[in-house]
């Protein structure tokens, strides 16, 4: 059985989502993002899940964001899959 070691998260600037991502080390990842992205908080989404589940969520979350924002991705997501 796959280990549930992956955190799903959003970076927000105020209430606006500027990035959707996944990581197995949230503290390190937040520090990496702070070097090149403008955001006010990193918000974990739900409990830790398997990597495969997290990857599906990330792609679906970006697609949902696009549906609600005239086809635009969150500011710092460079593609539709998160990869």
C-alpha positions, 0 to 999 in steps of 0.5 A: 500500500502506498504511503500517505506522505504528500501534502496538498496546498495552495499559496494565497495572496490575501484570499486569492489563490496564486499557486496550487501544489503538492509536496512531501516537505511543506516547510522546505517547499514554502521556503523555496516559494518565498524566494520567487513568489509573492504570497501571504500564506501557504494553506494545507488542504486536507490530510496527507494523501498518497502521491498519486492521489495528490497529483490527481487533486492538483490537476483537478484543482487547476482545472476547477480554478480555470473554469472559474477564472475565464480559462486562466491558471493561478498566477504561478502555475505554469501548466495545467498538470502542476508538473 
